[in-house]
Amino acid sequence: MAENNKGSNSKEDSNTKWFRKRDLIEWAVILTTITILYATGLHTEVLGRIQQVVLWTGLIQPEMEIAETEQEPADLDMELVSLEGKSVNLADFRGKVIFLNYWATWCPPCIAEMPNIQALYDEYSQNDQIRFVMVSRDEEPEKARSFLERKEYSLPAYRLVGPRPQNLQSSILPTTIVINKEGKIVVKEKGMANYNTRNFRNFLDSLINN
């Protein structure tokens, strides 16, 4: 009986060691994968893709419109330069509906919402009454340009040349600001959201046709 117990205990010890070894291998693989993702910068896109799933559920929708009594005139004097080097002032778009988005390649929520913004842009790119202004907060413009090219996004992208007007500032990325034809801020959404929805398109249509 003692020999049987000894054999059983030896087998259990062997199994325990095997499971511990497997756990160590699994953790080593996980840690190595995380290290590689961070070393190559791919962790941002991985996290962005995960957050895209959240957006696809439809749970995160932008606030459709600031109450009219709380809408304030936007200071459109904001100097920009396109990623192709063309100088632009936001005031050049006065009288148009302006969809202004602050983003960065290192911001997972920005990456998450960008496919939906691209789809929205595709819908309105031929409409002369609306302008999309995607302002990159990357320190190196080449990073933003390379990202957009790699993803085959055609969104009009810019970087800041000078300071932002007070009421167009935000410390949160992404932030989306919609300005109506009268120059008033009607949407100021801090954080990611899905803008490619029927409700939001209807909202934009109402601003365009006003």
N, C-alpha and C positions, 0 to 999 in steps of 0.2 A: 504493500500500500504506500509506503514511504517513497519507494522508487517511482511509483506512478505519479505521486504528488510532485516529486522532484522533476520528472519529465514534463509534467503539465506546467510547472512554474517556469521551466526553461523555455518552453514554447511561448508562454505569455510574455516573458522578457524579450524574446526574439521579435514577437509581434509588436511590442511596445517600441523597441528600437527602430523597427521598420517604419512605423507610423511617425515617429519623431523625425526620422531621416527624410521621409516624404514631406512633412510639414516644413522642414528647413529648406528643402529644394523648392517647394512652392513659394515660400517667402522670398527666397533668393531670386526666383524668376520675377516675382512681382516688383521687388525693389530694383532689380536690373532694368525692368521695363520702364519704371517711373524715372529712373536716372537717365535712361536714353531719351525719353520724351522731353525731359527738362533740358538736357544737354543740347538737343537738336531744336528746341523751341516748339516742338509739336504738341506739347501739353495744352497749349492755348486752344489749338484747333480741336483737340480731343474733347476738352471741356466744353468748347463751343458746340460741338455736335451733340453732346449730351443735353445741353440746354436747349438746342433746337427741338428735341423731342418734347420738352415742356411747352414750347411755343406751339407746336403742332397740336397739342391737346386743346388749344383754344382757351386755356385758363387765364392767360395773361393778355388782356386787351388794353389798348391805350384809352385814357380818358378822352372822350370824344370832343369836348369843347369846354373851355373855361367860361364860367358865367359871364354874360355880356357886361355886367356891372364891374367885373374884376379884370376885364381885358385892358391891357395897357399898350400904348403905341410902342412899336419896336424901334430902337435906334439902329438904323440900317447902315450907319457909317462904320463898316468893318472891312478892312483891307485883306484881300485873299490873293493867293496865286495858285493856279491850277497845277496839278502834278506834271503837266507838260510845260509849265513855265509862263503861262499867260496871266497877267495881272487882272484882277477883277475886284470890284467893290460890291458888297451886298446891295448897296443902294442902286446898282445898275438894274436890279430886278424889281424895283419899286413898281407897284401897280399889278404885280403878278402874285399868285399864291406861291409861297416859299416853303418848301419842306427842307428844313435845316437839321442835319444830324451830326453830332460829335461822336467820333469813334476812334479806335486804335487797333492795330494788329495784335497787340498784347492783351487785349480785353476780350475774354471769352463771351460775355453777353453780347458784345458788338458783333462778334463773328456769328453768333447764334441767330441774330435778327437780320443779318445782311441778305440772305437768300430771299426773304420775304420783301425786303425793301427793293431788291433788284427786280423782283416780279412786279411790284407796284410801279417802279420806274418804267418797266417795259410797257405797262398799260398806258402810261401818260407821256412817254418820251416824245410823241409827236404833237402833243398839246402845247401850244404857245402860251397858254395862260398859267402854267405852273412851272416852277424851277426846283430842281433837286440840288441841294448843296451839301455834299458829304465832306465834312471838315476833319481831316486826319490830325490826331494829336501825337502821332509818332514824331520823335525827334529827327529821324532820318527819313526824308521823303521817299527814298528809294525802296524802303521796306514796304511802305503803303503801295507804291506803284507795282512792285513785284508781286505782292499779295493779290491785288486786283487782277493783274494779268494772269497769274496762275489759276485763279478761280474763274477767269473769263467773265468778270463783272464789268459792265460798261457804265456804271454809275459815275456821274460827274464829281470828281474828287478834288479837294483843295487843301491847302494848309494856310494857317494864319501868318500874316506878315507883321501885324501889330497887335495891340491889345483888343480884347473883345469889349463891346459896349456892356454896361452894367447889367441891363435886363436880358442880355443874351448869354450871360455867363452861367456856368454850371460846373461844379467840382465832381460830378458823377458821370461816368461813362457806362453805357451810351446815354445821351440825352437828345431828344428830338423836340424841335420847336417848329410849329406851323404858324405862319404869318399870313393873314388874309390880304386881299387886294387893297384894303384901306390901311394896311400897315400895322394892324393890331395883332398881338400875340393871342392866338385862339387855342393853342395846344402847347403845353410844356411838360413832356413826359420824361421823367428821370428813371432810367433803368430800361431793360429790354422789353419789347412788346411786339406783337404781330400786327403789322399795319396792312398786310395784304388780305383784308377781309372785306366782305360785301358792305358791312356797316361803315368801315372807314372810307372805302371808295365812294360810297354815297355821300359821306360827309365832304370829301374833297370835291366831288361834283357840285355840291351845293355852294361851296366857296368859289369854284371856277365860274359857275353860271350866275353868280350874284351880280 
